[in-house]
Structure formats: structure tokens, C-alpha cells
Amino acid sequence: MLCYLILALAFVGGVFSEGEGEERARLLAAKRVHNLYLVEGRDIVVQYSVHNVGQAAAINVQLTDAGFSTEDFDIAGGQLQVKFDRIAPNANVSHTVVVKPKKYGYFNFTAAEVSYQPSEESAEIQIGYTSEPGEGGIIAFRDYDRKFSPHVFDWMIFALLMIPALLVPFLMWYNIKSKYATVPRSKKGKSD
């Protein structure tokens, strides 16, 4: 048992010592949709965050998202392909894109691709992917409007229809009150 413990410690030590002399950039990337409701024809805000958790700067970082096709989405702001010259160690950058869906239904928000050089000396290109927000349901605008609009026109119609229902009893009460109202008496015991 002691032999297995020593062998496991040697293996773990070998793995950790292997990467000690090497200073490389390691990027963590996330893709996040900020909207609570995804609505046809309304803005959807998508934010990309890239964090460098390595000991070296990442060079020529390129973020590309091919998930928003032109037949399904209009680009309202930002770019789907962006390049950062370098990201320092323990630093982060973010990028925001605003898109408008052209049609409603379910849409799969896929990961974006991040490519970079892990160090200045390295010629190899490292490729990674952002997190996937997953499938999201895009609501039809008419359904969203029916549920969340203030319905001002509907309330105005309701108010106009309620006027006769409130006015008729008020007029009846006022006629009865004025017909049977007593004449105010003068108070006795007033002296000038």
C-alpha cells in the first residue's frame, strides 16, 4: 500500500514539474446571452469574455462566432469576428454583439472559436471554444406583446364602457338626494 502511495506521489510530482519551466498562455472563454426573453425582431445581447489564466501573454487572439447566420439574424451592433493583439497574463477582455432574430422558434446557441498563440516564441496556433449557452426559444413578437405590453388601448375601452355603469347609479342617487334633502335650519341662540 505504501508502495502505491509513493508511486502516485511520484506521478503527480512528475506531471506538475513538467509544466513548470514552460510559460504559456491559457485562455478560458465564455459566451453568455444576457436577455431574459428572446423575442423575434428585438435585440439580443451576447457577451464574450476571454480570461488569460496562464503565465505568458496570449498573442494574436481571434474570436470567431459562426453561429448567427444572416438568414436567421441581423447584426445590430458589434462584430462576429474580432481580433485582440495580446491579452496579458491574469487579464481579461470582453466583447459584446447585439443581434436581432428574424424569425421565432427554437435556436441552438453554439460555441464560438478562439484561436491564439500561447507565447511569443511559439509558432503553433492554439484553438479553443467558448462555453455554449445551449438551446433557447425565441418568442414571436405578437405573443410577447400580448403578454407584456401595457394594453393602453384596452384600458381606454374598458374605461369608456364603465362610464355608463358608474354614471347611471350616481345620477339616480343624486336625484333622490336632492328631492328629499332637508332645508338647513338656522341655529337658535346666536347673538349679534
Disulfide bonds with the S-S distance in Angstrom:
none
